[in-house]
């Protein structure tokens, strides 16, 4: 336990008053003295801060009320309790002391027992406040650490689930990373757009980023014959392929049904993203044939990003040509496959998409 005595600053221009206060307090406290307002402010600025200030009101130049106002206006000093010690004894004097931020008002002549009791009371309150601040800071740090651990656990789970897609499908880890950055870039570009007010914020974008790798998780429920087929799918196979959004969505929704669902609420965006990223703005998509704003925003964002990535990775490696082709295809499909507002936003950040694709190529060795 800290045995350092509490520091008390005495502010008074009368040497006799100072001597009385020093005699009463020096056995219990570490004392410092200032003789006017300016000296008080200078002392606070260059020395260890006191735990309490005993402040006279009537002093030459700056009176005690003004000194108190200036101390309380400074965020570095304003938590120091100030007790006014003065010969003034009218009710309006005491009210003025409290109005400027004083915590107590002691009139002269000083009654030693009263002075010491009030000083000890205010110092005890200050220590309690400081302990509470320290405890809150410690709790905040524990909460932050728990949040970091939870986020790490969530990310590990997502990567583990996404790795199942890699095993069953030909998606690469670079594709999944590109999708994360595409959708977060596109979402960020509409964050201030009135049409999406209230839908897009930092929390939504974070959940979108972390959930994006799960968009094709439902493919783990499809047969190898469909996933590994080189040629076009038959109508029956195509119908089976179109079930993967439902398979993935249902798998995540089952996890959200647990009692601990509040701990995995971040997957709520994943449900929308997985289940609707093949829906089309004009209603021609699958699995539910949703149209327009009835398609969850996460699905609309992922759909556009997925199209871009599919185009830039098809055929021979030609980053500039494939990028331009992807931009034109997305522009042409505005109002059909894609939300026109998202297409407009995409065109404003298309260069960022190209840089993302360049940063996470499927075959890094091609760049060297």
N, C-alpha and C positions, 0 to 999 in steps of 0.2 A: 504494500500500500504506500502511496506517495506521501512522504512526511514533510514535503516542502510547505512552508507557511503560505497562506493566501496573501496576495499582494493587494494593498490598499493605497490608492492615490488620494492625498489630501490636497484640496484646492482652496486656498484662503489667503487674502492679502494681509490679514492681521496676524503678526507674529505671536501674540498672546493666545489667540484661538488655535493657531497651529501647535503651539507648545502644549496646550491642554489636550488636544486630540492625540498628539504623539505620546504623551505620558499615559493616556488611557489605553492605547492600542499597541504600543511597541512590543509588549511581552508576548502577544499572540500572533502578530501579523508582520509581514515585510512591508515597510512603509516607504513611500516616495512623496515629494512635496512639490507643488507648483503654486506660484503666487498670483497668477492672473490667467485669463482665458487663453491668450496666445501661447504662454508658456505651457499650458496644459496640452494644447493641440500639438505643439512642437514635441513635447515629451512623448505623447502617444505615437507620434510618427517615427521616433527613433529608438524607443526602448521597448522592453518586454511589456506587453499589455497588462494592466492591472486587472484583478478579479472584481474590483469594486471601486467606485469613486465617491468620495465625500466632497460635495461641491457647495461652496458658498454662493449666495445670490448676488449680494451687493459688492461688486469689485470695480476698480477703475477700468475704463475702456469697455471691454466686453463683459456684460453681466452674466450671471450663472445660467439664466434661461437660454441666452444665445449660445453659450458654450455647449449646453446640453443639446440644443437643436443641431448644432454642427456635428457633434459626436454621433447623434442618432441618424444623421443623414449619410454617414459614412459606413458602408457595409462591413468594413474591417473592424470598426469600433462599436457598432450599434448594439451588440449583445451585452456590453458591459453595463451592469446595473449601476444606477446613479441615485444616491441618497442626498437630498438637499439638506444642508445644515445651516440655518440662518436665524437672524434675529427677527425676521419678518414673521408675523404670527396671525395675519388676517386670513379669513377663509379663501378670499380670492387669490392670495399668494400661494396657498397650498394647491388650489385648483390649477393655477398656472404651472406649477411645478409638475403636476401629473400630465397636463396637456402637452408639455414638451418632451415627455418620455421618462420622467423621474419615477422611481419605484417606491420612494418613501420621502417623508418630510419631517425633519427634526428641528424643533425650535430651541434657540439659546435662551437662557443659560442651559447648558447641557446637563442632563441627568446621566451620570456614567452608566448605571445599570441598563437604562433604556437604550442608550447609544450602542453599547456592546451587544445587547440582545437583538437589536434590529440589524446590526451589521452581520452578526452570526446567522440570523434568519435568511438574509438576502444571499449570503455566501453559500448557505446550505441549498437554497433554491437553485443557485447557479450551478453548483456541482451536480445536482439532480438533472438539470437540463443538459449539461454536458455529457453525463452518463447516458441519458436517453438518446442524444445525438449520436454518440458512439455506438450504442446498441442498434440504432436504426441503420447506421452506415454498415455495421456488420451484417445485419439482416439483408440489406440491399445487396451486399456482396454475395451472400449465400444464395439469394434469389437469382442473381446474375449467373453464378456458377451452376446452379440447378438448370437454368434456362440454357446455358451453353451445353451442358450434358444432355439435356433433352433434345436440343437441336442436333447434336452429334448423333444421338441414337436414331433420330428420325432420318438423318441423312444416310446412316449406315443401312437402315432398313430399306430406304428407297433404292440405294445402290444394289442391295442384295436382290430386291424384287426385279429391278431393271436388268440385272445380270441374267435373270431367267429368260428375258426376251432375247438377249444376245445369244444365248445357247440355242434357242428355238428358231430364231430369225437371223437375217444377215445384217441387222443393224450393228454399227460399231459404237464403241464408247465415245468416239469423236462426234458421231451423229447425235448422240444423246446430249453431249455438252453443247453442241451447236444449237440444238432445240431449246435448251435452257436459256441461252443468251439471246436467241432470236425473240422468244416470247417476252422476256423481261424488257428487252429493248423496245419492242412494239408496244407493250403495256405502258412503259414509261412515257412514250411519245403521246399517249392519249390521256395521261393522268390529269391534265388541266383542261381537257376538252369538256364543255358543258354537257354534251350528250352522255358522257360517262361519269358525270359527277356522282360521287357517293359509291361508285363501284370499284374504282381503281385507287389504291393507296399503297403505302409501303408494305403493309401486312399482306395484301392481296398479291402484290408483285413477288414478295418473298415466297409465298405458298405456291405461286405459279412456277417460279424458278425451280423450286425443289420437287414439285410434282411432275414437271414436264417429262422426265425420263420414264415415267410410268405410262405414257400415253398408249402404248401398244401392249401393255401387260396381258391383255386378254388373248393375245396370240398363243400364250402357253396352253390354251384350251383347244387349239386347232391341231389337226393331224399333221404329221411330217410330210405326208404326200402333197398336201396343199402348200405348206410353207416352202418346201424344197422344189416345187415344180418349176421347170424352166420356161415352158410355154404358157400360153394364155389359159386361164381357168375356165372350166365348163360352167354353164349356168348354175348347176348344183353346187359346184365348188365355190363359185363366186358368192352364192347365197350363204354358204357356210363361212366363208371369209368375212362376210359382213356381220357375222355374229360376234366378232372379237370385241367391239366396243361394249356390248352388253355383258359379255363374260367378264371383262375387266372391271366394269362398273359394279356388277353384282359382288365380285370378290372384295372390293374395297368397302362397299356398303355393309357387308357382313362384319367387317372389322369395326365399323362405326357403330354397330349395334351393341357392342360390349359395354359393360358398366363404366369402363374407363374411357369412354369415347371422348370425354372432354380433353384427355391428354393427347389424343391423336386428331384433334379437330382440324389440324393443318391439312388432313386428307379430304376435307370437304371440297376444296378446290379440285383435288385430283378426281373426285367422283364426276364433276361436271366436265373436266378436261378429257377424261378417258371416254366417257359415254357420248360425247357430242362432237368430237373433233372431225368426224366424217359427215356431219350435217352440212347442208348447203343453204345459203341465204334465201334461195328461191324455193326451198322446200323439197328439192330433189335428192337430198342426201339420205343417209341411214345412220342409226338403226330406227329412228322414230319419225323421220320425215318432218322434223321441226323446220320452221322458217323464221326469218327476220330476227327480231329481238327475243323470240322464244328460245332461240339457241343460246345456251349459257355463254357468257363472254369468254370464259376460259377456253371453251371449245372453238369459238370463232378465231381467237388469237392463235391457238395451236394449229388449226386447219391451214391458215395462211402460211405460217412458219414451215409446216410440213411440206407444203407444195413447193415453197422456195428451195428447201433442202433437197427434195426429190429431183428437181430440175437441175440444180447445180452439180449433182453427183452422178447424173446419168451420162452414158457415153464416154468418150475420150476426155482426158483431163484438159479442160480449157476454161480456166476460171473467169476470164473476162467475157468470153462468148456465152458461157452458161449463165453467168449473172445477168447479162442483158436479156437473154431468153427468158429467164425466170421473171424478171421485172415486167416484160411484155405480157407474158401469160397471166400473171396476177392482175395486171391492168385490164386485160381483156375479160377476165372472169369477175370483175367488179359488178355487183348486183345480181350475179348468178350464183357462183360458188361462195363468194366472199362478201362480207359487209362492206359497202362502199366507203364508209367512214374509216374502216381499218385499212382499206386499200390506199386511201389518201394519206393516212398516217404512215403506212409502209413506204410510200414513194418518198416521203420526207426523210426517212432513215434508211433508205435502201443501201446507201454506201456503208453504213454501219453493219448491215447484214453481210455485205461482201467481205468486210474486214473480219467479221466473226468466222465466216467460212474459211478464210485464208489462215486464220489463227489456229483452227482446229481441223486440218485436212485429214481425210481418211488415210492417206498415204503420205506422211510427212517427208519421206525420202524423195518424193517427186520434186520438192521445193529445192533440193540441194544439187 
